[in-house]
Amino acid sequence: MRKHITYISVLACIVLSGCVSDCYVAQKALMGMVFYNKADNSERIFPLLAVKGVGSDSLLYNGASSSRLFLPLKANADTTRFECSYTDVIDSVTSYTYPFTITVAHTPMPQLISEECGCVMFQTLNEVSFQGDVSATWETVIYNPEVTNVEEDIHVQIYIP
């Protein structure tokens, strides 16, 4: 009898492990932005970049040097705002911090990926704007309005004079 229980247990483990499936698909849809120098179309790297969502305490970027941002959009709203700043260090004594705000108008679209992975909230970008003295002359192009779960996909291009 004990031998039959062992066989049944092993068989049950094999059958049940065949039913377990992991999700290997990206579960978040992030809006990708890239900053360019307008004069030569090279990527513009911001030194000491800080980004956080308006109404959130957690920093998405803190002291990073980057020309690209990948930002989460609110799933239950049609507007998401981000408070940003970058710091130019002139020398060991002098530095300037430039604050600006990013406002994104978007339309949430829930997408069922699979039974194993569940739903992911895709977004359609309607408008992206910047507020702040430093961003007054920036040109924004929505390059790809469909924000899906493709990792490191670029959706918005910003050209800086």
N, C-alpha and C positions, 0 to 999 in steps of 0.2 A: 504494500500500500504506500509506504514511504517513497519507493522508487517512482510510482505513478505521480505522486504529488510533485516530485522534483521535475519530471518530464513536463508536466502541465505548467509548472512555474516557468521553466525555460521557454516553452512554447508561447506562453502569455507575454513574456518579456520581448520576444522576437516580434510577435504580432503588434504589440503596443508601441514598440520603438519604430516600427514602420509607419505608424500613424502620426508620429510627432514630426512636425516640420518647422524649421526656422525660417524667419523672414530675412532675406538677403537684399531687400530693396530699401533704399533710403526712405526713412519715415518722415523727414522734414523737407518742406519746400522753402528754400531760402532765396530771397531776392539778391542777385549779384549786381554790384555796381563797380565800374572802373573809371578812374580819373585820368584824364589826358592833358598834356600841355598842348594848347591849341596851335602854337607856332609850328611844331614839328610832329605832332601826333604821338609823341613818346608818352609812356605812362608816367604820371605825376605821383611821386611817392610823398605821402604826408608823414613828417616826423612826429613822434610822440602823439599818436592819435588816440582819442578817447571817444567811445560811443556807448550810449545807453538809451533804452526805450523810455519815452516820456511816461511817467507814472510807475516806473520800475526802479528798484534800487540796484539791480545787478548790472555791472558793466559788461557789454558785449566785446568791446576792445578797450584795453587799458595800457597805454604807453607803447602801442605797436607802431611800427613804421610800415606803411602799406599803401599801395595804389588801388587796392581792391577791398571791397566790403561785401560780406555775405550776411544779410540781415533777415530775421524772422518777421513776418507780417502777422498781425492779429487775425485769428481765425473767426472771431465773433464780431468783427467790426469792418467798416469799409474805409477807415482811415487809420494809419499808423504813423506816429511821429517819433523821431530820434533826436536827442540832444547830442551834439558832437563838438569837439574842439581838437585843434592841433597846436602844438607848440614848436616854434622855431627858436632854437638855441643859437644865439649870435656868438657868444663867448662864455667863459666860465662864470661871468657875472650877469650878463644880459640875455633875457629871453622874452618872447612875446607869445601870448596865447590868443588864438583866434576862435571864438565860439560861432557855431552856426547850427541851424535846425533843418532836418530833412522831414518833409511831409509827403506821405505816399497815399494817394487815393487808389483804392483797389476793390475788386469784386471777388469775394470768396466763392470757391466752387469745390464742394467735397467730392473726392474721387475714391471709389472702392478699388484698392490695388489688387487684393486677393483675400480669400478667406483667412489665410494665415497672417497676412500683413495688416488687414483692416483698412481703415480709411486714412487718407492724407488730404489735407486742405490745400488745394491748388489755388492760385490767385491770378486774376487778370489785372494788369496795371492800367490805370486810367490816366493818372497824372503823377509826376514827381516834381516837387519844387523845393527850393532852398530859401531859408530866411537867415539874414545876418549880413553885416557890412561886407565881410570877406567874400560872400557868395553872390554879390549883386551882379557881377558880370559873367557868371558861369552860364554856359549853354548846356541844356539837358536834352538828350535824345533817348526815347524809349526804344531801344534796339530790338528787344524781344519782349512783348507784353505778357506772354504766358509763363508764369512762374510755376514750375513743376518740381518734381523731386530729383531732377538731374543735378548731380553735385557739381559745384563750381561753375554753373551756367551764368553767363552775363546777360543782364536784362536792361541795364541803364548805363549809358555812356555820358560822362560829364567832361566838357571841354573848358579848360581854364586858361585865360589869356596870360 
